[in-house]
Amino acid sequence: MSRSKFRLAPVVRDALDATGLPWEIVQGTKHFHIRVCGDLVGILPMGKMKTNSRQLKNLLSDIQKLGKEQHGTGHTSERRVGPDSHAR
């Protein structure tokens, strides 16, 4: 777990900690980049963000999905496209 001067919303910090994976916050030019195991999970603006915003909900969802994928418990869906796919 990395700590930075950026004040991370408690729900995001809890979601990151719940993955059990190493994470960090990297300051970009206009946004903060949230990385888990070196993979970019999402970005947050440097300004204030509403706690019930769609952006925050999507970020939490992405963090949870990545945590499940890294632990091998996530469901991955594949969509077949091409001549072998059987469209119904």
Secondary structure, DSSP 4 states (H G I P E B T S, - for coil): ----SS---HHHHHHHHHHTS-EEEEE-SSEEEEEETTEEEEEEESS---TT-HHHHHHHHHHHHHHHHHHT---------STT----
